[in-house]
């Protein structure tokens, strides 16, 4: 990696790779030095941005990381990853309001950004607002009913909150669109056996479980 920046023009990826190694070695101050060189050569580099933020955090400079990533997000408003990274940094500093604001901006920019939905859901869970989790997922599915990741998250939410029929309905919708989804078959079979134990549901659960026999999971 050290050889990459030696020949003109120096390559930003060389400094980036060095920074990743220094991070692994927990040489955080040295990592900051080479990562700053990398982002100076390639200001739009999101991978370098993430690594540099991690180095700042490791040096207990979270506020500096927030300021750096915030400026980057303003300079490159199309980079959704920068908004999510900024949200995570806000969470580290205890600022849930700002974190939610950045995640909402990410979703507004890309309504299928499942990672942003899941991050928001975790915040609502910590805040003790489960009803907002359901609304969040449902709003996302209104924009894209075929978003299987959101549909799965909604089904798992219903399952965890003991809304068993809603969970079954969500898993069935998922299976209709993804008939080979083993995790859906597994979760649905469990629900049917544990909470809808009739002759019909036992037969249905057995059919679902038969498809799990070949997996080592």
C-alpha positions as CSV (number, residue, x, y, z in Angstrom):
1,X,0.0,0.0,0.0
2,X,2.8,2.4,0.8
3,X,4.1,2.0,-2.8
4,X,0.9,3.3,-4.3
5,X,1.3,7.0,-3.4
6,X,5.0,7.0,-4.3
7,X,4.7,7.4,-8.0
8,X,3.1,10.4,-9.6
9,X,0.2,11.0,-9.4
10,X,-0.1,9.7,-5.9
11,X,-3.1,7.4,-5.6
12,X,-5.7,8.1,-2.9
13,X,-6.4,4.4,-2.5
14,X,-2.8,3.9,-1.3
15,X,-3.3,6.2,1.7
16,X,-6.8,4.7,2.2
17,X,-5.4,1.1,2.4
18,X,-2.6,2.2,4.7
19,X,-5.2,3.8,6.9
20,X,-7.2,0.6,7.1
21,X,-4.1,-1.3,8.2
22,X,-3.3,1.2,10.8
23,X,-6.9,1.0,12.1
24,X,-6.5,-2.8,12.4
25,X,-3.3,-2.2,14.3
26,X,-5.0,0.3,16.5
27,X,-2.6,3.0,15.5
28,X,-5.3,5.5,15.3
29,X,-3.3,8.8,15.1
30,X,-1.2,7.4,12.3
31,X,-4.4,6.2,10.6
32,X,-5.8,9.7,10.7
33,X,-2.7,11.2,9.1
34,X,-2.8,8.9,6.0
35,X,-6.6,9.0,5.7
36,X,-6.6,12.7,5.7
37,X,-4.1,12.6,2.8
38,X,-6.4,10.1,1.0
39,X,-9.5,12.3,1.3
40,X,-7.5,15.4,0.3
41,X,-6.6,13.6,-3.0
42,X,-10.1,12.2,-3.5
43,X,-12.6,14.4,-1.5
44,X,-15.7,12.4,-2.5
45,X,-14.4,9.0,-1.2
46,X,-17.0,7.6,1.0
47,X,-14.9,4.6,2.1
48,X,-12.2,6.9,3.3
49,X,-14.8,9.1,5.0
50,X,-16.1,6.1,7.0
51,X,-12.6,5.0,8.1
52,X,-11.5,8.5,9.0
53,X,-14.6,8.9,11.2
54,X,-13.9,5.6,12.9
55,X,-10.3,6.8,13.6
56,X,-11.6,10.0,15.1
57,X,-14.0,8.2,17.3
58,X,-11.3,5.8,18.4
59,X,-9.3,8.8,19.5
60,X,-12.4,10.1,21.4
61,X,-12.9,12.9,19.0
62,X,-16.5,12.3,18.1
63,X,-17.3,16.0,17.8
64,X,-14.5,16.4,15.3
65,X,-15.8,13.4,13.3
66,X,-19.3,14.9,13.3
67,X,-18.1,18.2,12.0
68,X,-16.0,16.6,9.3
69,X,-18.8,14.3,8.1
70,X,-21.4,17.1,8.3
71,X,-19.2,19.3,6.0
72,X,-18.7,16.3,3.7
73,X,-22.5,15.7,3.5
74,X,-23.1,19.3,2.7
75,X,-20.5,19.3,-0.1
76,X,-21.8,16.0,-1.5
77,X,-25.6,16.0,-0.9
78,X,-26.1,13.0,-3.2
79,X,-24.1,10.7,-1.0
80,X,-26.7,9.0,1.2
81,X,-24.0,7.0,3.0
82,X,-22.7,10.2,4.4
83,X,-26.1,11.0,5.9
84,X,-26.3,7.6,7.5
85,X,-22.7,7.9,8.9
86,X,-23.6,11.3,10.3
87,X,-26.7,9.8,12.0
88,X,-24.6,7.1,13.6
89,X,-22.1,9.7,14.9
90,X,-25.0,11.8,16.3
91,X,-26.2,8.7,18.1
92,X,-22.8,8.1,19.6
93,X,-23.0,11.6,21.0
94,X,-26.5,11.0,22.4
95,X,-28.3,13.3,19.9
96,X,-31.2,11.2,18.8
97,X,-33.1,14.1,17.3
98,X,-30.4,15.0,14.9
99,X,-29.8,11.3,14.1
100,X,-33.5,10.9,13.2
101,X,-33.3,14.0,11.0
102,X,-30.4,12.7,9.0
103,X,-32.0,9.3,8.6
104,X,-35.3,10.9,7.4
105,X,-33.3,12.8,4.9
106,X,-31.7,9.6,3.6
107,X,-35.1,8.0,3.2
108,X,-36.5,11.0,1.5
109,X,-33.6,10.8,-1.0
110,X,-34.0,7.0,-1.4
111,X,-37.3,5.5,-0.2
112,X,-35.8,2.0,-0.5
113,X,-32.9,2.7,1.8
114,X,-33.6,-0.2,4.2
115,X,-30.5,0.4,6.4
116,X,-31.9,3.9,7.2
117,X,-35.3,2.4,8.1
118,X,-33.7,-0.2,10.4
119,X,-31.6,2.5,12.1
120,X,-34.7,4.6,12.7
121,X,-36.5,1.6,14.1
122,X,-33.7,1.0,16.6
123,X,-34.0,4.6,17.8
124,X,-37.7,4.3,18.2
125,X,-37.2,1.0,20.1
126,X,-34.8,2.7,22.6
127,X,-37.2,5.6,23.0
128,X,-40.0,3.1,23.8
129,X,-42.2,4.1,20.8
130,X,-43.0,0.8,19.1
131,X,-46.0,2.2,17.3
132,X,-43.7,4.5,15.3
133,X,-41.7,1.4,14.1
134,X,-44.9,0.0,12.6
135,X,-45.8,3.3,10.9
136,X,-42.3,3.7,9.6
137,X,-42.3,0.3,7.9
138,X,-45.8,0.7,6.6
139,X,-45.0,4.1,5.1
140,X,-42.0,2.6,3.4
141,X,-44.1,-0.2,2.0
142,X,-46.7,2.2,0.6
143,X,-44.0,3.6,-1.6
144,X,-42.7,0.2,-2.6
145,X,-44.9,-2.7,-1.7
146,X,-42.4,-5.2,-3.2
147,X,-39.6,-4.2,-0.8
148,X,-39.0,-7.6,0.7
149,X,-36.4,-6.3,3.3
150,X,-39.0,-3.9,4.8
151,X,-41.7,-6.5,4.6
152,X,-39.5,-9.0,6.6
153,X,-38.7,-6.3,9.1
154,X,-42.4,-5.6,9.6
155,X,-43.2,-9.3,10.0
156,X,-40.4,-9.7,12.6
157,X,-41.7,-6.6,14.4
158,X,-45.2,-8.1,14.5
159,X,-43.8,-11.4,15.7
160,X,-41.7,-9.7,18.5
161,X,-44.7,-7.7,19.7
162,X,-47.0,-10.8,19.7
163,X,-49.2,-9.6,16.9
164,X,-49.3,-13.1,15.6
165,X,-52.0,-12.8,12.9
166,X,-50.4,-9.7,11.4
167,X,-47.0,-11.5,11.4
168,X,-48.5,-14.5,9.6
169,X,-50.1,-12.3,7.0
170,X,-46.8,-10.5,6.4
171,X,-44.8,-13.7,6.1
172,X,-47.4,-15.1,3.7
173,X,-47.2,-12.0,1.5
174,X,-43.4,-12.4,1.5
175,X,-43.6,-16.0,0.5
176,X,-46.0,-15.2,-2.4
177,X,-43.3,-12.9,-3.8
178,X,-40.2,-15.0,-2.6
179,X,-41.3,-18.6,-2.6
180,X,-37.8,-19.9,-1.8
181,X,-37.1,-17.7,1.2
182,X,-36.0,-20.1,3.9
183,X,-36.0,-17.7,6.8
184,X,-39.6,-16.8,6.0
185,X,-40.6,-20.4,5.9
186,X,-38.9,-21.1,9.1
187,X,-40.4,-18.1,11.0
188,X,-43.9,-18.8,9.6
189,X,-43.7,-22.5,10.5
190,X,-42.8,-21.5,14.1
191,X,-45.6,-19.0,14.3
192,X,-48.2,-21.5,13.1
193,X,-47.0,-24.3,15.5
194,X,-46.8,-22.0,18.5
195,X,-49.9,-19.9,18.1
196,X,-52.2,-21.5,15.6
197,X,-52.0,-25.1,16.5
198,X,-54.8,-26.7,14.5
199,X,-54.7,-29.8,12.2
200,X,-54.7,-27.4,9.2
201,X,-51.8,-25.3,10.5
202,X,-49.8,-28.3,11.6
203,X,-50.0,-29.6,8.0
204,X,-49.0,-26.2,6.6
205,X,-46.1,-26.0,9.1
206,X,-44.9,-29.5,8.1
207,X,-44.9,-28.5,4.4
208,X,-42.9,-25.4,5.2
209,X,-40.4,-27.3,7.4
210,X,-39.9,-29.9,4.8
211,X,-38.1,-27.3,2.7
212,X,-35.7,-26.7,5.5
213,X,-34.3,-30.2,5.7
214,X,-31.6,-29.6,3.1
215,X,-30.1,-26.5,4.8
216,X,-27.3,-26.6,7.3
217,X,-28.5,-23.3,8.9
